[in-house]
Amino acid sequence: MTKTIAFSLIAAASLGLAACSSPEATNNVANDAANATNDVANAADNAMNAAGNAMNAASNATNAAANATNAAM
């Protein structure tokens, strides 16, 4: 019985705090979450760009080697 009362008091306090929280605080949390999502997406884009640059560098090296081979013949 005491656990039920304790849980009821915790639930009531939580709901009261949620009801009293300002819309600005709610918006800040939502904006922070959106910004974090964008940061992750940007990091993924940067990783993909870096991989693409590495592939281009490898291709350039291959072409340089082929050009050197052709020049030697």
C-alpha positions as CSV (number, residue, x, y, z in Angstrom):
1,M,0.0,0.0,0.0
2,T,2.8,2.4,0.8
3,K,4.5,1.7,-2.5
4,T,1.2,2.5,-4.3
5,I,0.9,5.8,-2.5
6,A,4.6,6.7,-3.2
7,F,4.2,5.9,-6.8
8,S,1.0,8.0,-7.0
9,L,2.8,10.9,-5.4
10,I,5.7,10.6,-7.8
11,A,3.3,10.4,-10.8
12,A,1.4,13.4,-9.6
13,A,4.5,15.4,-9.0
14,S,5.8,14.5,-12.5
15,L,2.6,15.5,-14.1
16,G,2.5,18.7,-12.2
17,L,6.0,19.6,-13.3
18,A,5.2,18.7,-16.9
19,A,2.1,20.9,-16.8
20,C,4.0,23.8,-15.3
21,S,6.9,23.6,-17.7
22,S,7.1,26.5,-20.0
23,P,6.4,26.2,-23.8
24,E,9.8,27.8,-24.3
25,A,11.5,24.9,-22.4
26,T,9.6,22.4,-24.5
27,N,10.6,24.2,-27.7
28,N,14.2,24.3,-26.6
29,V,14.2,20.5,-26.0
30,A,12.6,20.0,-29.4
31,N,15.1,22.3,-31.1
32,D,18.0,20.6,-29.3
33,A,16.8,17.2,-30.6
34,A,16.4,18.5,-34.1
35,N,19.9,20.1,-34.0
36,A,21.4,16.8,-32.8
37,T,19.7,15.0,-35.6
38,N,21.1,17.5,-38.1
39,D,24.6,17.1,-36.6
40,V,24.4,13.3,-37.1
41,A,23.2,13.7,-40.7
42,N,26.0,16.2,-41.4
43,A,28.6,13.9,-39.9
44,A,27.3,11.1,-42.2
45,D,27.5,13.4,-45.2
46,N,31.0,14.4,-44.3
47,A,32.0,10.8,-44.0
48,M,30.5,10.0,-47.4
49,N,32.3,12.9,-48.9
50,A,35.6,11.9,-47.4
51,A,35.1,8.3,-48.8
52,G,34.4,9.8,-52.2
53,N,37.5,11.9,-52.0
54,A,39.6,8.9,-51.1
55,M,38.1,6.9,-54.0
56,N,39.0,9.8,-56.4
57,A,42.5,10.0,-55.0
58,A,42.9,6.2,-55.6
59,S,41.6,6.6,-59.1
60,N,44.0,9.5,-59.8
61,A,46.9,7.4,-58.6
62,T,45.8,4.5,-60.8
63,N,45.6,6.8,-63.8
64,A,49.0,8.3,-63.0
65,A,50.5,4.8,-62.9
66,A,48.8,3.9,-66.2
67,N,50.1,7.1,-67.8
68,A,53.6,6.4,-66.6
69,T,53.4,2.8,-68.0
70,N,52.2,4.1,-71.3
71,A,54.9,6.7,-71.4
72,A,57.6,4.1,-70.8
73,M,56.5,2.0,-73.8
